[in-house]
Amino acid sequence: MIKDSLSQCLRLAAFTYAIGGITCGASWVDPDTDRQYHTTKAHTHGDDREYELVFSDEFEVAGRSLADGDDPRWTALNKNDYTNDALHFYSPENVKTENGVLNITTIHKTNKYKAFNEKTKQYYIDAKHVQSAMVQGWNKFCITGGIVEFSAKLPGDPTVGGLWPALWMLGNLARGTYVGSSDYVWPFSYNECSEDTRDSQKINACDKVAHYSMEPGRGRGSPEIDLLEAMMGEPGPLPNTPIQRPYFSTSLQVAPGIKQNRPQLGHQPKAGSWYEGLEYGKHVNSSLNPFFYGVTLIHEPKSFTYQSDAISANTHIGQTYFDDFHDYRVEWEPPERNGTGGYLRWYLDKQFVFGIQGDSLSLTGTEIPSEPMYLLMNTAVATTWGFPQPCPDGCDCDCYECGNPDCSCGFPQGFCSNVPAHFEIEHVRVWQAKNESKHVLGCSTEDRPTAHFIAGSKKNYMEPEDKEPLKQLQNGGGLCHKDSQCGGTERGKCTPVSRSMSKCVCNDAFTGPKCLAHKGFYDHPYVPKQQSLKLQPLTVPLGMAILATIIAIGFGATLFAIVRQKRQEDRDCQYRKVHASPSTRTILGSGIGNPPQGINANSGQPAQQQSSYQNHQGTSNSQVSQATKGNVRTYCMIDGRLTDE
């Protein structure tokens, strides 16, 4: 039920925001969030700050559409996922709000799509036979620092592998599943100028010229914080770890990673080969994750290849996490301006799970994230997560399709009957500390702008057939027959637009095609200033400046002398009538045998002349040889001694 006072505040916010006034701080807070959750305390020992709610979604309104352009907070993707050897296709059809939860359903369904063969460089039609959903807040709602909490119930049978439910965060400079946006950006959290990363980190600290409103000399990227990645499967001991399936992973993924003497996959790291000072919970069964230390991102040429690290812990869970809702929380304190300090601490139902201090990252020079980050929820299916490795005997693992005997042998045992499966999220809540300058709202902030960079490379953030990365938010316009289909009179009304058609018209605080979503916006959004060309003052060493001055003075004096000499020539030059004789400097005829301009006809030496020639018009015939007819060219000789008297 909508809380009246908050609803009034939100309506006021919509009005005052439009005129630039001061608003209440609830622009992203769901009016269905109970007042008791509008503030919270951190679980981190020693953090006594008061935290206020800055974002929430309770999913209480049934029937919301999260398709692109339908919701201010979320976008449910409609595309193929070609990351991590994925076997699924994402569709907004698989996301519903019902019974007070967000339901992400994974089903058997075939989708054909246009794929690209990297070897042949040709497009072809491919098909996937699992359909699921990803919901993300990219470029809509982001935070830098604070507390993020999901309440969720995991999908499927915990003893059957193959499903990959995840709750996570990603820096806004990369968009999840859009590989073009993440290349050389994910998961960098690094602010040093290094030859090792000059090519592989797209926005690196070696760049001394500002681009896209970004600070010069500041390394940027898209780090990843994973609150939950659940691994289901057959129970039993696993090598080199006390954790058994089912478990979930909590991780920080950053780059650059450790390049030499990396830990061996499936083994505990040797002393000095991995990050030190990591903390693990005492009241939950958690331990270092030896099954994933990061990935090598291979590019050509070799200087563009880089290593990422996954600093991760696994925590054992049981059947109750698949039957009931549990709270998954991360407390994120960004570093200082110089990159030092900060921390990440994960909690499960208020119990400490895993912690990373900023000092632990000194091994690689990476930092606790300080980028604006958005939230994601999805269930994936991929051969890299919970599938038999290596491929079972007698199975090629070339195709994956339940019901097809030739293509079902590569699935985990029981997978095909474990689908459909439902991943349910009861709420999402975000708090930030009051009066904390390091806790910032916005996907493009003054300290970490992203808007111009995204606009300048927007094709990397969308599918080829899209016109823009995100569609404009639809405010009303959904077809209806009665007010209840527009959220009821408190949210919108069903209004006739013609004799045979009615559409939803939303009240001030609500939006979406059927007015089922509460509006979301920033009270004081950061608007980057228009960049202008600024010429930096030129710094020249003193010695060079003196030398340049001497050269300039000498050049000026020489130029002055030349000009003065030319003017004197103009005054002194006398034109003489020269008779046509063997010794004259007059050239007769139509030009045959004429020497080039500026060459003396007799001597072959340069002839100093003011003009190439004068036209013979106005000259008496007696001055021209009677034996030869033609034009007369009279040279102006500066030195009179060169002419016959």
N, C-alpha and C positions, 0 to 999 in steps of 0.2 A: 504494500500500500504506500502511496506517495506521501511523504512527510510534508505537511502544508507549509511550514516555515521555509524549508529548503526549496520547495517548489516556487514559492514567492521570490526567494532570493535568486533563483535561476532565471525567472522571467525578468527580474530587474537586471540581472547580468546581461541578458541578451540585449536589453535596451541600452544600458550604459556602455556596453562594449561598442555598440554601433555609433555612439557619439563620442567615444574616446574617454569616457568617465571611469571612475574607480569602481570595481566590481567586487562582489563577494568571491571568496577563493574556492568556489565549487564548480568551476566550469567543466571539469572532467569527472566529477563525482556523480555516481548514479544516485538518483533520489531514493532508490529502494535500499540503499545501504543504511543500516541501523546506526543511530547516533553514537552508540557505544564504540563504534569502530572508526569514528572521525579523528581520533587521536590514538596513539599507541606509544609504548616504550620499547626500546631496543633490547634484544636478548644479550647483546654483547656486553661483557663485564666492563664497567667503567664508563659506558656511554649513558649519561643521565639526561641527555637532551630530550625535549618533548617533540614528538613527531606528529605532523598533521596529515590527514588524508588528502592526496592531490589527484587521485584517480581511483575509480572503482567501476566494476561491472558485475552485477549480481545475477544477470541473465533471467530475471523474474518474468519478463514479458515474453510470452510464447509467440512463435511465428516470425521473429525478426529475420530479415534477410541480410546476410553479411557479404553478398556478392559485391564486386567492384562497383562503387558509386552508390551503394545502398546504406552504408553505415559510417558514421563519423569516426569511430574508434578502430574498426577492424576491416580487413579485406580478406575474403576467402578466395584463394587462388583458383584459377581455371586454366591449368597448363600441365604439361608433362614435367616431371622432375627427373633431371638427368644427372643428379649428384649422387655420390655414394653407391653407385650401381643399383639405383632404385628400380623397383618392379611395379610401382604404383603410378597412377595418374591422379592429380589433385582436381577436385571439383567442388564448387560451392553447394551442389546438391547434397553433399555428405555432411553438412553442418546445419544443425537445428537448435533453436532455443525452445525447450519444452520441459515442463515439470520443474522449473526453477534451475535448470542447468544448461550449459552448452554441451551439446552431444556431437562428437566427431565419430562418425561411423565408417568402418572399413568393410567393404563388400567385394564380392566377385562381380566384375563387370568389365567388358572389353572396350577399350578406347583405342582408336586408330589415330595416329598423329604423324606429322611430318618430321622426320629425323634426318640427321646429317652424319655421313660416314667420313670420319677424319682421315682415313687412309685414301679413299677414292676421291674425296672432296665433292661428293655428290649427295643430293637429297634423295630420300626414299621414304616409302610409307611403312611404318612399323606399328606394332600393337602391344598394349599392356593389358593384363587381365585382372588387375586389382585396382579398385578405385577407393580413394580415401580423401582426406582434407587437411589443408594447412590454413590456419587463421593467423594473420600477422598485422601488426600496427605500424608497418614501415611508413615513414614520412607523415604520420598522423599524430601519434602520441609517443614522446620519448622523454627519458629522464637522464640526468647525470647525477648519480649518487642517490642513496635513499634505501628504502626497504621495499622489496617486492615479495608478494605472497600469492600463491595459487592454492586453492583447495580442490583436490581432484581424486577421482576413483579410476583405477587403471583398467584397461580393457582385457577381455579374454581370460583364458585359463593360465594361471601363473606357471604351470608345468609344461606349457607348450611354447616353443620359441617361434620367432619370425615377425612378431609385431614390434614396432619401435615407437612407443609413445614418448613425446618430449614436450617439456616446458622450458623455454630458454629465452635469451636476450642476445641481440646482435647490434653492433654499431651501425648507425644510419647511413654511413657511406657505402654499405653493401646491402643488397636486397636478397633475402633468402631464396635460393633456387635459381637466381638470375646470375649465372656464372660470369657473364661479362662484367657485371658490377663488382664482383668479389675478387677477380684476378688482380694480384699485386696490391690488394687492399686488405683482404681477410688473411689472418686475424691479427694484423700488425697493431702493437701497442708500444711504440718505440720512437724515441726522440733524440737519437744521436746520428751525427753525420759519419757514415762508415762506408768504405769502399765495398764492403760485402753486401750492402743493401742499397747502394746507389741506384742500381738497375731494378732490383726486385721489389722495392717499396715505392709505389707510384708517387706518393706524397711524402717525401723524406726531408730530413733536417738539412741536407746539403743544398736544397733549393733556397737561394738567397733572394729570389724575386717573388713577390706575392702574386698568386693567381687565385681566381674565384673567391676573392675577399678573404683568403686564408692568410694567416700570419707567416711571413717568410722565415725560413729556418726552423719550422715546426713540423716534426714528423707526425703523420696522421694515419689512421687505419680503421679497421672494423673488427675489434676484438669480440670474443664470444664468451658469454657466461651461461652455463647450463645448470638449471635448477634440478632437472630430472631428465634422465634418459633410462628408461626401464628395460632391463634384460630379463626375459622370461626363458624358461627351459627346464629340462629334466634336472631335478635336484641331485646333489652329490658333490663330493670334494672336487675342487678345481686346483690346478697346479700353482704352487708358490703364492697362495693367498688363503686366508682363513674364511673368505666370503664364498657362499654358495648361491646358486640361483634359487629363486628370483632375487635380483638386486637392482638398485638404481645407481646411476653415476651422477656425481656433481663435479663440475669441471670449470676451469678457466683455460681458454685456448688463446694463445698469443704467438706472435712472431716478432723478430726472428727467434728460432729455436737453437738448441744445442746442435752443433754441426759434427763434432768428433766424439768418439767414445760414448755413443748413446746407449741407454739401457736396452737390453735384448728383450724383444716382445715376449711376454709370458713369464718373465723373470723379474725378481726384485733388482733395483738398480744397485750398482756397486758404489762404494763411498766416493763422493766427489763427482759422480757422473750425473747427478740429478739435483733438483732444488732441495735446499735444506730449510729446516725450521717450520715445516708443514705440521699442522695440528689435526688430530683426529678425535672424534667423540669418544667419551668414556662410557656413556649410558646407552649408546646404540652400537651395533656391530658394524663398524666402518673401518676401512683400511685402504692403503694406497692401491690404485688401479693399475695392475701390471699388464693389462691387455690392450692398453691404448696410450701411447706416449706422444702421439702426434703424427703428422704426415709430411712427406716431402712433396712439394709442389713443383713438378718438373716442367720447365719451359726451355725453349730454344731462343737465342743462344744460352749457353750454360750459365752465364752471369745473371740471368733472370730466374733461375731456379732458387728456391728458398725452402727452409725448414720451418715448420710450425711445431709448437709444443702443446700438449694437453696435460695440464697439471690437475690430476683427477683422483677422486676417491670413490670407492664402491661401498654401498651400505645394504646389508641383507634386509629383506622384507618378507612378509608372509601373506597368507590368504586374505587377511583383513584389509589389505591395501587394494584388493580387487573387489571387495564387497562393500567397503565404506569409504567415506571421504577423509582425506588426511591433508594437513597443511605443509606445503613445501615453501620455504622462505630463504631469501638471501639478504644479508645486510652488507651494503656496498658503500665504502667510504673512499672517495677519489683521493689521489695523491695531492701533495702540495704543488705549487706552480712549477717548481724545479723537478718534479717527477718523483720525489722521495715520499715515503710513507704510504698511507692508505692501506686498506685491507678488504678482503671478502670473507664472509663467514656464513655458512649454510646451516639451516636448522630443519628438523623434521618434527612436527608437532611440539615445537618449543625446545626440543632437545638438540644440543650442538652436534653437528655431523662432521664438518671439515672447515679448515681455515687457512688462508694464505695471507701473510703479511707482505707489505711492499718490499721489505728488505730481502725477502727470499728470492726476489726476481733479479737481484744484482748479478747472478750468475751469467745472464745474457744481456743485461742492461735494459730489459723490458720494464714496463710499469703496470701498476694496477690501472685499469681502464679509466680514462677521463673523457671518453667520447659520449655524445648523446646516443642512447641505446633504446631500442624498441622491443616489444614483447611478441613472442610467437608460441603457438600451440598447434601440435600436429601429431598424426600417427603415420609413420612411414613403414614401408616393407622393402627391405634391401638385402641382397645376398651378403653384405658385409656385416649384418647384425643378426646373430642368432641362427644363421643357416649352417648346415653341415660343411665343415672345412677339414680336409679337401672334399671334393665332390664324391658322393657315394659310388662304390664299385658298380659298374654296369650302367651308369647314368652319365650322359654327356653334359648335363646342366647347360644346354644351349637355349632352352626355353623353359618358361614357368607358367603353367596353366592348369589349374585344378580341373579335374574331370577328363583331361587329355592324358592317356597313359604314357605317351611319349614325352610329356612335358611336366609331369607332376613328381617325378622321382627325386628332384633336387630340393624339394621343400622339407622343412623340419617335420618330423613325425607328428601327425595330428593337426598340422596347420590348416589344411583345407576345411576341416570340420570346425575349426576354431573361429572361422569367419562366417557371418558378420560378427564384428566386435565393436564395442562402444566405449569410447574414452570420454568421460564426463567431467566437466569443470564446473564447480559450484560457484566460485567467485574468483575474481582477480582484484587485488587491492595494492595500492602503492602509497607509501608515506615518505615525506621528506622532513628533515629537522628544521624547526623554525629558526629563522635568522642565521642560517648556515649558507655562506656564500658559495661553498663548493657544491651544494645541492641545487641543481638548476633544472627547470622545465623547458622543453622545446627540442625539436629535432634539428634545428639550425640555430645555434646560440651565438652570442657575441664572441665568446672565447673559442668555440668550436663550430664555425659556420659550415653548413653542408649544402645549402640551397643552390648557390651558383654552380658548385661542382656538379651536382645532380642535373641541373638544367643544361649544363654544357656537354654532358655525356648521357642524355636521357635515354638514348637507344639501348644503352646497357641495362636499363631498369625496366624494360618492357618487352613484350613479344613483337615480332616483326609486323604483325597485322594491327597492333595497337597504335592509336594516334598520340596518346599520352600515357605515361606510366600509371597514373590513377585517373579514373573518370571523375567528373565533377559530381559532388554529392547531390543526390536527388532529394528535393524537399517536397514531399507529397506527390500527387499524380498517379498513385496506384488505383486501379479500378476497384470499385466497391459498390455495395448495395445498401449498406447500413453503417451507422456510426461505429458500431463495435468492430468493424473490419478496419477502422482507422485508429484503433486504440481506445475507443470510447471518447466521450466529449471532453475529458480532461487532457487528451492528447491531440485529437483531431476530429474533423467532421467529414462525413460523406456528402459531397456537394454536387448537385447536377451540373453538368457542363453542356448537355444537350438533352433532347427529349428521350434518348435511349441510353445515355451514358452518364455515370457519376464517377467522380474521382475524389481521393482524399485531399483535404486541405489541413495542414498541420498548425497547431497552436505554437506560440513563440518558442517554447522550451523543447520542442520535439521535432524530429526530422525523419528522413527515410521515406521510401515510396508510400508506406502506409502509416507513417507517423509513430512507429513503434520504438524508435531509438531516441534516447535523450541526447540533446545537442552537446557537442564537445568542442571547446576552443580554449585558447590561452588568454588569460586576462590581460597580459601585457606582452604580446609576442615581439620577438626581436626582428626588426626589419633592417637588413644590411644596407649600408649607405652605398649610393652609386659611386663606383670607382672612377677617379679621374687620373689623367696622365700627370705624374709628378716627376719633374726632372731633378735628379739629385745633383747637388753642387759638385763640380769637378775638382778633385784634390790633385795638385801638381807639385812635385818636389821643387825646392827653391832653386837648385842648380839648373834644372831643366827650364824653369820659368825664366831665369836670367838669359840662358842660351837662346830660348825662343824669342825673347825681347830683342837681343842683338841681331838675330836673323831677320826679324820683322823690320827693324830700323834700316838694316842694309838693303833689304828688298825695296823698301819705300824710297830710299835715296837713289837707287839704281833706276827705278821706275820714273822718278822725277826727272833725272838726267835725260832719259830717253825721250820723254814727252817734250822737254825743253829743246832738245836737238831737233825734233821733228818740226816744232813750231818755227825754229830758226830757218830750217830748210824751206818751209813755205814762203818765208819772206825773201830769201835769197835766190830762189830758183828763177832763172830767166829762160824763156823759150826762144830758140833761135831758128831762123829759116835756113835749112840745110839743103844745098844744091845736090842734085842727083849726080854723083860722081863716084868713082871707085872708092874714094876715101870717106864718103859720107856715111852717116849712121841711119840713113833713111832706107827703109825697106819698101820696094815697089812690087806691085803685082797683087795677085789675089791671095797670097799667103803661102804659096809654095816656096819652100826653102826658108820660111820665117823661123828665126831662132825662138826658143821658148821664151816666155816673158821673163824679164829679169836677167837675160844672158846677152852680153855684148856681142854684136854680130861679127866683129872682126877678131877680137882677142879671145872670145870664148870665156872671158872672166865675168863675174857678176857685175851687172850694170846697176848702179844706184839710181832709182827713178821714182818720181813722184806719181806718175801716171803711166799706164801701159802705152797709151797712145792718145793722140788728138785726131779727131776727124778732120780730113783735108778740106771740108767745105769752107768756102770763103777765101781760099788761097788761089793766087793768080796762076794761070797755066804756064807763065814764063818760069815759074819756080819748079816746074816739073820737067824732067827730061823729055824731049820730043821723041826720042827713040823708043821710049817705053811708056805704056799707059797703065794706070792702076792707082791704087790708094797710096797716100803719103802718110807715113807714121813718123812723127817728129819726137825724138827723145829729149827730155829735159835733163841736161847734163849738169850735175851739181858742181863738178870740177870742170871749169872752162877749158883747161889745157887739153882735154880729150877731144875737142872739136877743131876742125880745120878753119883757120882764119882766112 
